[in-house]
Amino acid sequence: MPKVASLAIVVALVAVGGLAPEPAVAAKAKRCRVPSHHAKLLAKSRQLLVYRDFRLEQPYIFCVRPNGRRVDLLSLDEFGPVMRLVGEIRLAGRYAAFRYRWLQPCPTGPPCTPSQGFRVAINRPEDALRVPVEADVGENDTTFGLTAGGVLAWLTAVPGGQELRVLGRTRFSAGLVVDSGAIDPASFSVQGTTLSWTNAGTPKTFSLSG
């Protein structure tokens, strides 16, 4: 598994607000919008917009409404792994979480086997470098919930059932396994900062604050 630093992923989101710009600056502002003829909308909220621009080598783009700067969602080194979004984009407040597949080609070509895997990332706009916090996920992990405080919860298949994991800033930055066993994916819910689920029919909750 490549180190997070080698992925060179930077998600930079610009906060909207503050003092009103001078007229000359306001006249140059560009609205955050999806280009009409060469892009596809992937996810949107009241604050964020994510789309794919088919003209660009790095096609996955963030911008912050209404006049945010366009920022690459996935950026990689010249000789880094190939990375592609695989859906499961979640937006909440100023935070965005996304799942992607990485593929490290063979340096010398066949017969070596390329390295590959799946990861989930959450942007952290309060950090100076705004580098996402990340964790490995399974190929078939599809149950995710994100809070407005930037904490992500999801289910991943393990022997004997499901494992409930949490990732985010502060006390969850290293990741946390909250529960495991006969967890019903249909019972998984994130409402506000409360994570709810059932394990073997027993209802459970966990606070995602902080």
FENWO-V248243 format. One record per residue. N is the residue number from 1. RES is the residue in one small letter. OMEGA is omega in degrees with one decimal (none if undefined). Layout:
# FENWO-V248243
N_RES_OMEGA / N_RES_OMEGA
This chain:
# FENWO-V248243
1_m_-179.7 / 2_p_176.1 / 3_k_180.0 / 4_v_-178.2 / 5_a_-178.3 / 6_s_178.9 / 7_l_177.8 / 8_a_179.5 / 9_i_178.2 / 10_v_174.8 / 11_v_-176.4 / 12_a_178.9 / 13_l_-176.6 / 14_v_-179.9 / 15_a_179.1 / 16_v_178.3 / 17_g_179.1 / 18_g_-177.9 / 19_l_178.1 / 20_a_-178.6 / 21_p_173.5 / 22_e_-178.2 / 23_p_-178.4 / 24_a_179.2 / 25_v_-179.0 / 26_a_-178.8 / 27_a_-178.3 / 28_k_-176.1 / 29_a_177.4 / 30_k_-178.9 / 31_r_175.4 / 32_c_-177.9 / 33_r_178.3 / 34_v_175.3 / 35_p_-167.2 / 36_s_-168.6 / 37_h_-172.7 / 38_h_-178.3 / 39_a_179.1 / 40_k_177.0 / 41_l_178.8 / 42_l_179.4 / 43_a_177.9 / 44_k_173.6 / 45_s_178.6 / 46_r_-175.9 / 47_q_-171.8 / 48_l_176.7 / 49_l_178.0 / 50_v_178.7 / 51_y_176.9 / 52_r_178.2 / 53_d_-173.3 / 54_f_178.8 / 55_r_-169.1 / 56_l_176.8 / 57_e_173.8 / 58_q_-164.5 / 59_p_-172.7 / 60_y_-167.7 / 61_i_169.0 / 62_f_159.9 / 63_c_-175.6 / 64_v_-179.4 / 65_r_-1.2 / 66_p_-173.3 / 67_n_-176.3 / 68_g_177.5 / 69_r_175.4 / 70_r_-178.6 / 71_v_176.4 / 72_d_175.9 / 73_l_176.1 / 74_l_176.0 / 75_s_-176.5 / 76_l_176.8 / 77_d_-178.6 / 78_e_-178.6 / 79_f_-179.2 / 80_g_-179.3 / 81_p_173.0 / 82_v_-177.0 / 83_m_178.9 / 84_r_173.6 / 85_l_177.3 / 86_v_177.6 / 87_g_179.8 / 88_e_173.4 / 89_i_178.0 / 90_r_178.8 / 91_l_176.8 / 92_a_-176.8 / 93_g_178.2 / 94_r_-173.6 / 95_y_175.4 / 96_a_175.4 / 97_a_-178.7 / 98_f_177.8 / 99_r_179.7 / 100_y_176.4 / 101_r_176.3 / 102_w_179.5 / 103_l_177.8 / 104_q_-177.6 / 105_p_176.1 / 106_c_-178.9 / 107_p_-177.8 / 108_t_-178.8 / 109_g_179.0 / 110_p_15.9 / 111_p_-178.7 / 112_c_179.2 / 113_t_-179.9 / 114_p_174.0 / 115_s_179.6 / 116_q_179.4 / 117_g_-179.5 / 118_f_178.6 / 119_r_173.4 / 120_v_-178.2 / 121_a_176.3 / 122_i_177.5 / 123_n_179.4 / 124_r_-172.6 / 125_p_-179.8 / 126_e_179.6 / 127_d_-179.0 / 128_a_-179.2 / 129_l_178.9 / 130_r_178.8 / 131_v_-177.5 / 132_p_168.2 / 133_v_-171.0 / 134_e_175.2 / 135_a_175.0 / 136_d_174.4 / 137_v_178.3 / 138_g_-178.8 / 139_e_-175.6 / 140_n_177.4 / 141_d_-177.7 / 142_t_-177.6 / 143_t_-175.3 / 144_f_173.6 / 145_g_-176.3 / 146_l_176.7 / 147_t_177.5 / 148_a_175.7 / 149_g_176.0 / 150_g_177.0 / 151_v_-177.3 / 152_l_174.3 / 153_a_178.4 / 154_w_177.0 / 155_l_175.4 / 156_t_-177.6 / 157_a_176.6 / 158_v_176.6 / 159_p_179.9 / 160_g_177.8 / 161_g_-176.3 / 162_q_174.4 / 163_e_-178.7 / 164_l_-175.0 / 165_r_-178.8 / 166_v_178.8 / 167_l_177.9 / 168_g_-179.8 / 169_r_179.5 / 170_t_-169.9 / 171_r_178.3 / 172_f_-173.4 / 173_s_178.0 / 174_a_-176.9 / 175_g_-176.8 / 176_l_171.7 / 177_v_-175.2 / 178_v_-176.3 / 179_d_175.3 / 180_s_-179.8 / 181_g_-176.7 / 182_a_179.9 / 183_i_179.6 / 184_d_-179.9 / 185_p_-179.2 / 186_a_-179.3 / 187_s_-178.0 / 188_f_-179.4 / 189_s_172.1 / 190_v_178.6 / 191_q_-175.0 / 192_g_176.2 / 193_t_-178.8 / 194_t_175.4 / 195_l_-179.0 / 196_s_177.4 / 197_w_172.7 / 198_t_177.1 / 199_n_-176.2 / 200_a_177.1 / 201_g_-179.6 / 202_t_179.3 / 203_p_179.1 / 204_k_175.4 / 205_t_179.0 / 206_f_-179.8 / 207_s_178.4 / 208_l_178.4 / 209_s_179.5 / 210_g_none
